[in-house]
Amino acid sequence: MVTKEELPACPVATTVQLIGSKWKLLIMRNLLVRPWRFNELRKDLEGISQKVLTDSLRSMEKDGIITRTVYPEVPPRVEYSLSKLGESLRPVMDAMEKWGIDYKAQNG
């Protein structure tokens, strides 16, 4: 997790630093519905490279936004889900969805 000293002074900049990339937002959109496996995310997020998905998931896990659960099976099964901190971003994502719907209705 990033220390308080490493975070920007501006709270909006802090949020952007943690979830502001296109791919992190789309990963969160999916994880708000249910836990996902790596290959499911890669197939659903059209255009994302394996490296970007891996880096995004690692970063989000390090920041405490998602949890990675490894099941002791053969072959191993790994699922990603939102942590409690990640779930706290649901109102932000809901507001973004509403804004997008309204924008498309007025300008589409």
C-alpha positions as CSV (number, residue, x, y, z in Angstrom):
1,M,0.0,0.0,0.0
2,V,1.1,3.5,-0.7
3,T,2.1,5.5,2.4
4,K,0.4,8.8,3.2
5,E,3.6,10.6,2.5
6,E,3.7,9.2,-1.0
7,L,0.1,10.3,-1.8
8,P,-0.7,13.7,-3.4
9,A,-2.0,16.4,-1.1
10,C,-5.1,16.8,-3.3
11,P,-7.7,14.2,-2.6
12,V,-8.9,14.1,-6.2
13,A,-5.3,13.5,-7.3
14,T,-5.0,10.7,-4.8
15,T,-8.1,9.0,-6.3
16,V,-6.8,9.4,-9.8
17,Q,-3.5,8.0,-8.8
18,L,-5.1,4.9,-7.4
19,I,-7.9,4.1,-9.9
20,G,-7.5,6.7,-12.7
21,S,-6.4,4.5,-15.6
22,K,-8.8,3.4,-18.2
23,W,-8.1,-0.3,-17.5
24,K,-8.3,0.0,-13.7
25,L,-11.7,1.5,-14.0
26,L,-12.9,-1.2,-16.4
27,I,-11.5,-3.9,-14.1
28,M,-13.3,-2.4,-11.2
29,R,-16.5,-2.2,-13.3
30,N,-16.3,-6.0,-13.8
31,L,-15.4,-6.8,-10.2
32,L,-18.4,-4.8,-8.9
33,V,-20.5,-7.6,-10.4
34,R,-18.6,-10.7,-9.2
35,P,-15.2,-12.2,-8.7
36,W,-13.3,-12.8,-12.0
37,R,-10.4,-15.0,-13.1
38,F,-7.5,-13.5,-15.0
39,N,-8.3,-15.0,-18.4
40,E,-12.0,-14.0,-18.0
41,L,-10.9,-10.4,-17.5
42,R,-8.5,-10.5,-20.4
43,K,-11.2,-11.8,-22.8
44,D,-13.8,-9.4,-21.5
45,L,-11.5,-6.3,-21.6
46,E,-11.1,-6.0,-25.3
47,G,-7.7,-4.5,-26.2
48,I,-5.9,-5.0,-22.9
49,S,-2.6,-6.7,-23.1
50,Q,-1.6,-9.5,-20.7
51,K,1.2,-7.3,-19.3
52,V,-1.1,-4.3,-18.6
53,L,-3.7,-6.5,-17.0
54,T,-1.1,-8.2,-14.8
55,D,0.4,-4.8,-13.8
56,S,-3.0,-3.3,-13.1
57,L,-4.1,-6.2,-11.0
58,R,-0.8,-6.2,-9.0
59,S,-1.0,-2.4,-8.4
60,M,-4.7,-2.6,-7.3
61,E,-3.9,-5.5,-5.0
62,K,-0.9,-3.6,-3.5
63,D,-3.1,-0.6,-3.0
64,G,-5.7,-2.7,-1.2
65,I,-8.4,-2.2,-3.7
66,I,-8.7,-5.8,-4.8
67,T,-8.0,-9.2,-3.2
68,R,-6.4,-12.1,-5.0
69,T,-7.5,-15.6,-3.8
70,V,-5.5,-18.6,-4.9
71,Y,-7.4,-21.9,-4.5
72,P,-5.3,-25.0,-3.8
73,E,-6.4,-27.0,-6.8
74,V,-4.7,-28.6,-9.8
75,P,-4.3,-26.6,-11.9
76,P,-4.4,-23.6,-9.4
77,R,-7.4,-21.3,-9.7
78,V,-7.0,-17.6,-8.9
79,E,-9.9,-15.2,-8.5
80,Y,-9.8,-11.4,-8.2
81,S,-12.5,-9.6,-6.2
82,L,-13.0,-6.2,-4.7
83,S,-11.8,-5.7,-1.1
84,K,-13.8,-3.8,1.4
85,L,-11.9,-0.7,0.3
86,G,-12.6,-1.4,-3.3
87,E,-16.3,-1.9,-2.5
88,S,-16.3,1.6,-1.0
89,L,-15.7,2.9,-4.5
90,R,-19.1,1.6,-5.7
91,P,-20.8,5.1,-5.3
92,V,-18.0,6.7,-7.4
93,M,-18.5,4.1,-10.1
94,D,-22.3,4.4,-9.9
95,A,-22.0,8.2,-10.3
96,M,-19.7,7.7,-13.3
97,E,-22.2,5.3,-14.9
98,K,-25.0,7.7,-14.4
99,W,-23.0,10.6,-15.8
100,G,-22.1,8.5,-18.9
101,I,-25.8,7.5,-19.4
102,D,-26.9,11.2,-19.1
103,Y,-24.2,12.4,-21.4
104,K,-25.1,9.8,-24.1
105,A,-28.8,10.7,-23.8
106,Q,-28.1,14.4,-24.3
107,N,-25.3,14.2,-26.8
108,G,-25.7,10.8,-28.5
